[in-house]
C-alpha cells in the first residue's frame, strides 16, 4: 500500500473493483463515518491532508502509472456543503451497514486515498 523510494512516499490508489467490493466499501464507509469530522469540515480535512502530503508523496496505480490527484473542490466535491456525505454516511436501520451504495467511484477513491495517507494502518485492513 505505501512504500518509500528516494525519500518519497508512494501511495497506491485503489482501483474501481476494490472500491465497489462490498466488504471493502463497508470498511471504508464505517471508518470514515466514525471519524469525528463534521460533514462541512470534510472538504478542508481532505484538502489539508493532500496539501500537507503533496511534496513528499507520489500517488500511483498498482501498475506503477502515476495517478494525478483531481482538484478536490472543483472536480470531486463541487458542493461546499458536502451534502453527498450526509447520504453516504447514512446507515441501515441497525447502523451497521450503509443504507445506500454510491457508484461515484472518484469520490470513494479520494476518501480511500485520504485514509491511506492519514491512517495507513487502518487502510491496510480494508482488503481483508
DSSP file (Angstrom, degrees, kcal/mol; ACC not computed):
  #  RESIDUE AA STRUCTURE BP1 BP2  ACC     N-H-->O    O-->H-N    N-H-->O    O-->H-N    TCO  KAPPA ALPHA  PHI   PSI    X-CA   Y-CA   Z-CA
    1    1 A X              0   0    0      0, 0.0    11,-2.3     0, 0.0     2,-0.5   0.000 360.0 360.0 360.0 -52.8    0.0    0.0    0.0
    2    2 A X  E     +A   11   0A   0      9,-0.2     2,-0.3   118,-0.1     9,-0.2  -0.985 360.0 166.3-126.3 130.3    2.7    2.5    1.0
    3    3 A X  E     -A   10   0A   0      7,-2.0     7,-4.2    -2,-0.5     2,-0.4  -0.940  26.4-132.7-134.9 156.4    6.3    2.3    0.0
    4    4 A X  E     +A    9   0A   0     -2,-0.3     2,-0.3     5,-0.2     5,-0.2  -0.916  22.8 173.2-113.2 143.1    9.2    4.7    0.1
    5    5 A X  E >  S-A    8   0A   0      3,-2.3     3,-1.3    -2,-0.4    -2,-0.0  -0.936  74.5 -11.4-148.0 120.4   11.5    5.3   -2.7
    6    6 A X  T 3  S-     0   0    0     -2,-0.3     3,-0.1     1,-0.3    -1,-0.0   0.911 127.8 -56.5  54.1  45.6   14.2    8.0   -2.6
    7    7 A X  T 3  S+     0   0    0      1,-0.2     2,-0.5     0, 0.0    -1,-0.3   0.683 114.4 119.9  60.6  20.0   12.6    9.6    0.5
    8    8 A X  E <   -A    5   0A   0     -3,-1.3    -3,-2.3    49,-0.0     2,-0.4  -0.965  63.3-130.7-116.1 130.3    9.3    9.9   -1.4
    9    9 A X  E     -Ab   4  57A   0     47,-3.2    49,-3.5    -2,-0.5     2,-0.6  -0.639  16.9-153.7 -79.7 128.9    6.2    8.1   -0.1
   10   10 A X  E     -Ab   3  58A   0     -7,-4.2    -7,-2.0    -2,-0.4     2,-0.5  -0.927   9.2-169.6-106.3 121.0    4.4    6.1   -2.7
   11   11 A X  E     -Ab   2  59A   0     47,-3.0    49,-2.3    -2,-0.6     2,-0.3  -0.947  15.9-139.1-111.6 122.1    0.7    5.6   -2.0
   12   12 A X  E     - b   0  60A   0    -11,-2.3     2,-0.3    -2,-0.5    49,-0.2  -0.650  17.0-131.1 -84.8 136.1   -1.1    3.1   -4.3
   13   13 A X        -     0   0    0     47,-2.9    49,-0.4    -2,-0.3     2,-0.2  -0.645  20.0-115.6 -89.0 137.8   -4.6    4.1   -5.4
   14   14 A X        -     0   0    0     -2,-0.3     2,-0.1    95,-0.2    99,-0.1  -0.472  29.7-131.3 -70.5 140.2   -7.5    1.6   -5.1
   15   15 A X     >  -     0   0    0     -2,-0.2     4,-2.2     1,-0.1     5,-0.2  -0.352  28.3 -97.7 -85.5 173.7   -9.0    0.5   -8.4
   16   16 A X  H  > S+     0   0    0      1,-0.2     4,-2.1     2,-0.2     5,-0.2   0.889 121.5  55.0 -59.6 -42.0  -12.7    0.5   -9.2
   17   17 A X  H  > S+     0   0    0      1,-0.2     4,-0.7     2,-0.2    -1,-0.2   0.901 109.2  47.4 -61.9 -41.0  -13.2   -3.1   -8.4
   18   18 A X  H >4 S+     0   0    0      1,-0.2     3,-0.9     2,-0.2     7,-0.2   0.942 112.3  49.1 -63.7 -46.9  -11.7   -2.7   -4.9
   19   19 A X  H 3< S+     0   0    0     -4,-2.2    -1,-0.2     1,-0.3    -2,-0.2   0.812 114.6  44.6 -65.6 -30.1  -13.8    0.4   -4.2
   20   20 A X  H 3< S+     0   0    0     -4,-2.1    -1,-0.3    -5,-0.2     2,-0.2   0.487  83.6 115.5 -94.4  -3.3  -17.0   -1.3   -5.3
   21   21 A X  S <X S-     0   0    0     -3,-0.9     4,-3.1    -4,-0.7     5,-0.3  -0.493  71.8-129.6 -63.8 132.3  -16.3   -4.6   -3.4
   22   22 A X  H  > S+     0   0    0      1,-0.2     4,-2.2    -2,-0.2     5,-0.1   0.890 103.6  41.9 -55.3 -47.3  -19.0   -4.9   -0.8
   23   23 A X  H  > S+     0   0    0      2,-0.2     4,-2.3     1,-0.2    -1,-0.2   0.918 116.3  47.7 -69.6 -43.4  -16.6   -5.6    2.1
   24   24 A X  H  > S+     0   0    0      1,-0.2     4,-2.5     2,-0.2     5,-0.2   0.937 113.2  49.4 -61.2 -47.0  -14.0   -3.0    1.1
   25   25 A X  H  X S+     0   0    0     -4,-3.1     4,-2.9    -7,-0.2    -2,-0.2   0.916 110.5  50.2 -57.8 -46.4  -16.8   -0.4    0.7
   26   26 A X  H  X S+     0   0    0     -4,-2.2     4,-2.8    -5,-0.3    -1,-0.2   0.896 110.8  48.6 -64.2 -40.4  -18.3   -1.2    4.1
   27   27 A X  H  X S+     0   0    0     -4,-2.3     4,-2.3     2,-0.2     5,-0.2   0.917 113.5  46.9 -66.8 -41.8  -15.0   -0.9    5.9
   28   28 A X  H  X S+     0   0    0     -4,-2.5     4,-2.5     2,-0.2     5,-0.3   0.935 114.6  48.0 -61.7 -46.6  -14.2    2.4    4.1
   29   29 A X  H  X S+     0   0    0     -4,-2.9     4,-2.6    -5,-0.2    -2,-0.2   0.931 112.6  47.9 -59.4 -48.4  -17.8    3.6    4.9
   30   30 A X  H  X S+     0   0    0     -4,-2.8     4,-1.7    -5,-0.2    -1,-0.2   0.915 113.7  46.2 -63.3 -44.5  -17.6    2.6    8.6
   31   31 A X  H  X S+     0   0    0     -4,-2.3     4,-0.6    -5,-0.2     3,-0.2   0.956 116.3  43.4 -65.2 -49.6  -14.2    4.1    9.2
   32   32 A X  H >< S+     0   0    0     -4,-2.5     3,-0.9     1,-0.2     5,-0.3   0.891 112.4  54.2 -63.9 -38.8  -15.0    7.5    7.5
   33   33 A X  H 3< S+     0   0    0     -4,-2.6    -1,-0.2    -5,-0.3    -2,-0.2   0.853 108.6  49.2 -62.7 -35.2  -18.4    7.6    9.2
   34   34 A X  H 3< S+     0   0    0     -4,-1.7    -1,-0.2    -3,-0.2    -2,-0.2   0.478  83.3 109.5 -88.6  -2.6  -16.9    7.2   12.6
   35   35 A X  S << S-     0   0    0     -3,-0.9     2,-2.2    -4,-0.6    -3,-0.0  -0.507  80.3-118.8 -69.6 142.5  -14.2    9.9   12.3
   36   36 A X  S    S+     0   0    0     -2,-0.2     2,-0.5     2,-0.0    -1,-0.1  -0.275  73.0 124.3 -80.7  56.3  -15.0   12.9   14.4
   37   37 A X        -     0   0    0     -2,-2.2     5,-0.1    -5,-0.3    -2,-0.1  -0.970  60.6-127.6-119.8 126.8  -15.2   15.2   11.4
   38   38 A X    >>  -     0   0    0     -2,-0.5     3,-1.3     1,-0.1     4,-0.9  -0.373  27.1-113.2 -66.6 148.4  -18.3   17.3   10.7
   39   39 A X  G >4 S+     0   0    0      1,-0.3     3,-0.8     2,-0.2     4,-0.4   0.876 118.2  47.8 -51.1 -42.9  -19.7   16.9    7.2
   40   40 A X  G 34 S+     0   0    0      1,-0.2     4,-0.4     2,-0.1    -1,-0.3   0.657 106.9  57.3 -77.9 -14.5  -18.8   20.5    6.4
   41   41 A X  G <> S+     0   0    0     -3,-1.3     4,-2.4     1,-0.2    -1,-0.2   0.595  84.9  83.3 -87.6 -11.8  -15.3   20.1    7.7
   42   42 A X  H <X S+     0   0    0     -4,-0.9     4,-2.9    -3,-0.8     5,-0.3   0.885  84.9  55.5 -61.4 -40.7  -14.5   17.2    5.4
   43   43 A X  H  > S+     0   0    0     -4,-0.4     4,-2.4     1,-0.2    -1,-0.2   0.929 112.0  43.0 -60.0 -45.6  -13.6   19.4    2.4
   44   44 A X  H  > S+     0   0    0     -4,-0.4     4,-3.0     2,-0.2     5,-0.3   0.898 112.9  53.4 -65.6 -40.6  -11.0   21.2    4.5
   45   45 A X  H  X S+     0   0    0     -4,-2.4     4,-2.2     2,-0.2    -2,-0.2   0.921 112.1  44.4 -61.3 -44.8   -9.7   18.0    6.0
   46   46 A X  H  X S+     0   0    0     -4,-2.9     4,-2.4     2,-0.2     5,-0.3   0.949 115.5  46.9 -64.0 -49.3   -9.2   16.4    2.6
   47   47 A X  H  X S+     0   0    0     -4,-2.4     4,-2.3    -5,-0.3    -2,-0.2   0.915 114.2  47.4 -61.2 -44.0   -7.6   19.5    1.1
   48   48 A X  H  X S+     0   0    0     -4,-3.0     4,-2.6     2,-0.2     5,-0.2   0.905 111.3  51.1 -64.9 -41.8   -5.3   19.9    4.1
   49   49 A X  H  X S+     0   0    0     -4,-2.2     4,-1.7    -5,-0.3    -2,-0.2   0.940 115.0  41.0 -62.4 -47.9   -4.3   16.3    4.1
   50   50 A X  H  X S+     0   0    0     -4,-2.4     4,-1.1     2,-0.2    -1,-0.2   0.851 114.8  52.2 -72.2 -33.3   -3.4   16.2    0.5
   51   51 A X  H  X S+     0   0    0     -4,-2.3     4,-0.5    -5,-0.3     3,-0.3   0.932 111.9  45.9 -65.7 -44.9   -1.7   19.6    0.6
   52   52 A X  H  < S+     0   0    0     -4,-2.6     4,-0.2     1,-0.2    -2,-0.2   0.829 119.3  41.1 -67.7 -31.8    0.5   18.6    3.5
   53   53 A X  H >X S+     0   0    0     -4,-1.7     4,-0.7    -5,-0.2     3,-0.6   0.578  92.3  91.4 -90.1 -10.1    1.4   15.2    1.9
   54   54 A X  H >< S+     0   0    0     -4,-1.1     3,-0.8    -3,-0.3    -1,-0.2   0.867  82.1  49.3 -58.7 -45.3    1.8   16.6   -1.6
   55   55 A X  T 3< S+     0   0    0     -4,-0.5    -1,-0.2     1,-0.2    -2,-0.1   0.812 122.3  32.1 -67.9 -29.6    5.6   17.4   -1.6
   56   56 A X  T <4 S+     0   0    0     -3,-0.6   -47,-3.2    -4,-0.2     2,-0.4   0.265 107.4  79.4-112.6  12.1    6.6   14.0   -0.2
   57   57 A X  E <<  -b    9   0A   0     -3,-0.8     2,-0.4    -4,-0.7   -47,-0.2  -0.971  50.6-166.3-129.9 134.9    4.0   11.7   -1.7
   58   58 A X  E     -b   10   0A   0    -49,-3.5   -47,-3.0    -2,-0.4     2,-0.5  -0.962  15.0-147.7-112.7 135.0    3.5   10.1   -5.1
   59   59 A X  E     +b   11   0A   0     -2,-0.4     8,-2.9     8,-0.4     2,-0.3  -0.890  25.4 172.7-103.0 130.8    0.2    8.5   -6.0
   60   60 A X  E     -bC  12  66A   0    -49,-2.3   -47,-2.9    -2,-0.5     6,-0.2  -0.977  32.6-121.6-138.8 149.3    0.3    5.5   -8.3
   61   61 A X    >   -     0   0    0      4,-3.1     3,-2.1    -2,-0.3   -47,-0.1  -0.401  46.4 -99.4 -73.9 165.3   -1.9    2.9   -9.7
   62   62 A X  T 3  S+     0   0    0    -49,-0.4    -1,-0.1     1,-0.3   -48,-0.0   0.789 124.7  62.0 -58.8 -27.5   -0.9   -0.7   -8.9
   63   63 A X  T 3  S-     0   0    0      2,-0.1    -1,-0.3     1,-0.1     3,-0.1   0.603 120.6-108.1 -74.3 -11.0    0.6   -0.8  -12.4
   64   64 A X  S <  S+     0   0    0     -3,-2.1     2,-0.2     1,-0.4    -2,-0.1   0.296  74.8 138.9  98.8  -8.4    3.0    1.9  -11.5
   65   65 A X        -     0   0    0      1,-0.1    -4,-3.1    -5,-0.1    -1,-0.4  -0.504  60.9-106.7 -68.9 134.7    1.3    4.5  -13.6
   66   66 A X  B     -C   60   0A   0     -6,-0.2     2,-0.5    -2,-0.2    -6,-0.3  -0.308  25.8-143.1 -63.9 145.6    1.1    7.9  -11.8
   67   67 A X        -     0   0    0     -8,-2.9     2,-0.8    -6,-0.1    -8,-0.4  -0.956   8.3-144.7-109.8 122.8   -2.3    9.0  -10.5
   68   68 A X        -     0   0    0     -2,-0.5     2,-0.2     1,-0.0    -8,-0.0  -0.794  19.6-129.2 -89.7 113.8   -3.0   12.7  -10.8
   69   69 A X        -     0   0    0     -2,-0.8     3,-0.1     1,-0.1    -1,-0.0  -0.438  27.8-129.0 -61.4 123.8   -5.0   13.8   -7.8
   70   70 A X        -     0   0    0     -2,-0.2     2,-0.7     1,-0.1    -1,-0.1  -0.237  33.2 -83.7 -71.4 164.9   -8.0   15.7   -9.1
   71   71 A X     >> -     0   0    0      1,-0.2     4,-2.3     2,-0.1     5,-1.4  -0.603  42.4-153.4 -68.9 113.7   -9.0   19.1   -7.8
   72   72 A X  I  4>S+     0   0    0     -2,-0.7     5,-3.0     1,-0.2     4,-0.3   0.906  87.6  38.2 -60.5 -47.0  -11.0   18.2   -4.7
   73   73 A X  I  45S+     0   0    0      3,-0.2    -1,-0.2     1,-0.1    -2,-0.1   0.834 125.2  35.3 -78.2 -32.8  -13.2   21.2   -4.6
   74   74 A X  I  45S+     0   0    0      2,-0.0     4,-0.2     5,-0.0    -2,-0.2   0.901 130.5  20.5 -88.7 -44.5  -13.8   21.7   -8.3
   75   75 A X  I  <5S+     0   0    0     -4,-2.3     3,-0.2     2,-0.1    -3,-0.2   0.856 129.8  29.3 -98.6 -39.8  -14.0   18.2   -9.7
   76   76 A X  I   <S+     0   0    0     -5,-1.4     2,-0.4    -4,-0.3    -3,-0.2   0.926 132.0  17.4 -94.4 -50.0  -14.7   15.7   -7.0
   77   77 A X      < +     0   0    0     -5,-3.0    -1,-0.2    -6,-0.2    -2,-0.1  -0.658  64.1 162.1-124.0  74.0  -16.8   17.6   -4.3
   78   78 A X        +     0   0    0     -2,-0.4     2,-0.8    -3,-0.2    -1,-0.1   0.695  56.3  86.1 -69.8 -16.6  -18.1   20.7   -6.0
   79   79 A X    >   -     0   0    0      1,-0.2     3,-1.8    -3,-0.1     5,-0.1  -0.755  66.2-159.2 -85.7 110.7  -20.8   21.2   -3.3
   80   80 A X  T 3  S+     0   0    0     -2,-0.8   -37,-0.2     1,-0.3    -1,-0.2   0.725  91.3  58.6 -64.2 -19.9  -19.2   23.1   -0.5
   81   81 A X  T 3  S-     0   0    0     -3,-0.1    -1,-0.3   -38,-0.0   -40,-0.1   0.573  99.6-139.3 -83.9  -9.2  -21.8   21.9    2.0
   82   82 A X    X>  +     0   0    0     -3,-1.8     3,-0.9     1,-0.1     4,-0.8   0.886  39.4 163.6  54.5  45.0  -20.8   18.3    1.2
   83   83 A X  H 3>  +     0   0    0      1,-0.2     4,-1.4     2,-0.2     3,-0.4   0.815  67.2  68.0 -62.3 -29.8  -24.5   17.0    1.2
   84   84 A X  H 3> S+     0   0    0      1,-0.2     4,-2.6     2,-0.2    -1,-0.2   0.877  94.2  57.5 -57.3 -37.8  -23.3   13.9   -0.6
   85   85 A X  H <> S+     0   0    0     -3,-0.9     4,-2.9     1,-0.2    -1,-0.2   0.866  99.1  58.3 -63.6 -36.0  -21.5   12.8    2.6
   86   86 A X  H  X S+     0   0    0     -4,-0.8     4,-0.6    -3,-0.4    -1,-0.2   0.924 112.0  40.7 -59.1 -43.4  -24.7   13.0    4.6
   87   87 A X  H >< S+     0   0    0     -4,-1.4     3,-0.7     1,-0.2    13,-0.3   0.895 114.7  52.5 -70.8 -39.9  -26.3   10.5    2.2
   88   88 A X  H 3< S+     0   0    0     -4,-2.6    -2,-0.2     1,-0.2    12,-0.2   0.882 109.5  49.2 -62.4 -39.0  -23.1    8.4    2.1
   89   89 A X  H 3< S+     0   0    0     -4,-2.9    -1,-0.2    -5,-0.2    -2,-0.2   0.561  82.9 115.4 -81.2  -8.7  -22.8    8.2    5.9
   90   90 A X    <<  -     0   0    0     -3,-0.7     9,-2.4    -4,-0.6    10,-0.5  -0.370  54.1-151.1 -63.4 138.0  -26.4    7.1    6.4
   91   91 A X  B     -D   98   0B   0      7,-0.3     7,-0.2     1,-0.2    -1,-0.1  -0.615  18.9 -97.5-105.3 168.1  -26.7    3.6    7.9
   92   92 A X    >   -     0   0    0      5,-2.8     3,-1.5    -2,-0.2    -1,-0.2  -0.133  60.3 -79.2 -68.6 178.0  -29.3    0.9    7.6
   93   93 A X  T 3  S+     0   0    0      1,-0.3    -1,-0.1     2,-0.1    -2,-0.1   0.805 137.4  46.6 -54.2 -30.2  -31.8    0.6   10.5
   94   94 A X  T 3  S-     0   0    0      3,-0.1    -1,-0.3     1,-0.0    -3,-0.0   0.666 105.1-131.9 -84.0 -16.8  -29.2   -1.2   12.6
   95   95 A X  S <  S+     0   0    0     -3,-1.5    -2,-0.1     2,-0.2     3,-0.1   0.598  80.9 104.1  77.3  11.4  -26.5    1.4   11.7
   96   96 A X  S    S+     0   0    0      1,-0.1     2,-0.3     2,-0.1   -66,-0.1   0.636  78.5  34.6 -99.9 -16.2  -24.0   -1.3   10.9
   97   97 A X  S    S-     0   0    0    -68,-0.0    -5,-2.8   -67,-0.0    -2,-0.2  -0.933  95.2 -87.2-134.9 156.9  -24.1   -1.2    7.1
   98   98 A X  B     -D   91   0B   0     -2,-0.3    -7,-0.3    -7,-0.2    -9,-0.1  -0.370  25.6-144.0 -63.9 142.4  -24.6    1.6    4.6
   99   99 A X  S    S+     0   0    0     -9,-2.4     2,-0.3   -12,-0.2    -8,-0.1   0.903  86.4  19.2 -70.3 -41.7  -28.1    2.5    3.7
  100  100 A X  S    S-     0   0    0    -10,-0.5     2,-0.5   -13,-0.3    -1,-0.1  -0.875  72.1-137.4-125.5 157.6  -27.2    3.2    0.1
  101  101 A X        -     0   0    0     -2,-0.3     2,-0.2    -3,-0.1   -13,-0.0  -0.971  20.9-149.9-118.0 118.9  -24.2    2.3   -2.0
  102  102 A X        -     0   0    0     -2,-0.5    -2,-0.0     1,-0.1     0, 0.0  -0.508  12.9-158.7 -84.0 154.0  -22.9    5.0   -4.2
  103  103 A X        +     0   0    0     -2,-0.2     2,-2.0     1,-0.0     3,-0.2   0.127  56.2 120.7-113.9  16.3  -21.2    4.4   -7.5
  104  104 A X    >>  +     0   0    0      1,-0.2     4,-1.9     2,-0.1     3,-0.6  -0.575  40.3 178.0 -80.7  80.6  -19.4    7.7   -7.5
  105  105 A X  H 3> S+     0   0    0     -2,-2.0     4,-2.8     1,-0.3    -1,-0.2   0.830  70.0  56.4 -61.8 -38.7  -16.1    6.0   -7.7
  106  106 A X  H 3> S+     0   0    0      1,-0.2     4,-2.0     2,-0.2    -1,-0.3   0.874 108.1  49.2 -66.0 -34.2  -13.8    9.0   -7.9
  107  107 A X  H <> S+     0   0    0     -3,-0.6     4,-2.2     2,-0.2    -1,-0.2   0.919 112.5  47.5 -67.3 -43.0  -15.3   10.3   -4.6
  108  108 A X  H  X S+     0   0    0     -4,-1.9     4,-2.8     1,-0.2    -2,-0.2   0.896 109.8  54.3 -62.1 -39.2  -14.8    6.9   -3.0
  109  109 A X  H  X S+     0   0    0     -4,-2.8     4,-2.7     2,-0.2    -2,-0.2   0.899 108.1  48.6 -63.8 -40.6  -11.2    6.9   -4.3
  110  110 A X  H  X S+     0   0    0     -4,-2.0     4,-2.3     2,-0.2    -1,-0.2   0.916 112.7  47.7 -66.7 -42.6  -10.5   10.3   -2.8
  111  111 A X  H  X S+     0   0    0     -4,-2.2     4,-2.0     2,-0.2    -2,-0.2   0.915 113.2  49.2 -62.3 -41.7  -11.9    9.2    0.6
  112  112 A X  H  X S+     0   0    0     -4,-2.8     4,-2.5     1,-0.2    -2,-0.2   0.911 110.2  50.1 -64.8 -42.4   -9.9    6.0    0.3
  113  113 A X  H  X S+     0   0    0     -4,-2.7     4,-2.3     2,-0.2     5,-0.3   0.892 106.8  56.1 -62.3 -38.9   -6.7    7.9   -0.5
  114  114 A X  H  X S+     0   0    0     -4,-2.3     4,-3.1     1,-0.2     5,-0.4   0.938 110.1  44.6 -56.4 -47.3   -7.3   10.1    2.5
  115  115 A X  H  X S+     0   0    0     -4,-2.0     4,-2.3     1,-0.2     8,-0.4   0.903 112.2  52.5 -65.9 -40.1   -7.4    7.1    4.7
  116  116 A X  H  < S+     0   0    0     -4,-2.5    -1,-0.2     1,-0.2    -2,-0.2   0.839 117.7  37.7 -65.0 -32.9   -4.3    5.6    3.0
  117  117 A X  H  < S+     0   0    0     -4,-2.3     3,-0.4    -5,-0.2    -2,-0.2   0.919 128.5  30.3 -82.8 -47.3   -2.4    8.8    3.6
  118  118 A X  H  < S+     0   0    0     -4,-3.1    -3,-0.2    -5,-0.3    -2,-0.2   0.820 136.2  21.6 -86.0 -33.2   -3.6    9.8    7.0
  119  119 A X    >X  +     0   0    0     -4,-2.3     4,-2.2    -5,-0.4     3,-0.6  -0.515  67.9 161.8-134.2  64.6   -4.4    6.4    8.6
  120  120 A X  H 3> S+     0   0    0     -3,-0.4     4,-1.5     1,-0.2    -1,-0.1   0.814  73.9  55.8 -62.2 -32.5   -2.3    3.9    6.6
  121  121 A X  H 34 S+     0   0    0      2,-0.2     4,-0.4     1,-0.2    -1,-0.2   0.873 110.5  45.5 -68.2 -34.8   -2.5    1.1    9.3
  122  122 A X  H X4 S+     0   0    0     -3,-0.6     3,-1.8    -7,-0.2     4,-0.3   0.926 109.5  54.8 -70.3 -44.9   -6.3    1.2    9.2
  123  123 A X  H >< S+     0   0    0     -4,-2.2     3,-1.5    -8,-0.4     4,-0.4   0.808  96.0  67.5 -59.5 -30.8   -6.4    1.3    5.4
  124  124 A X  T 3< S+     0   0    0     -4,-1.5     3,-0.4     1,-0.3    -1,-0.3   0.740  97.6  54.4 -62.3 -22.2   -4.3   -1.9    5.3
  125  125 A X  T X  S+     0   0    0     -3,-1.8     3,-1.0    -4,-0.4    -1,-0.3   0.534  83.4  85.2 -90.1  -7.2   -7.3   -3.8    6.9
  126  126 A X  T <  S+     0   0    0     -3,-1.5   -99,-0.2    -4,-0.3    -1,-0.2   0.833  87.2  53.7 -64.9 -31.0   -9.8   -2.7    4.2
  127  127 A X  T 3         0   0    0     -4,-0.4    -1,-0.2    -3,-0.4    -2,-0.1   0.607 360.0 360.0 -80.1 -11.0   -8.8   -5.6    1.9
  128  128 A X    <         0   0    0     -3,-1.0    -1,-0.2    -4,-0.1    -2,-0.1   0.495 360.0 360.0 -72.3 360.0   -9.3   -8.3    4.5
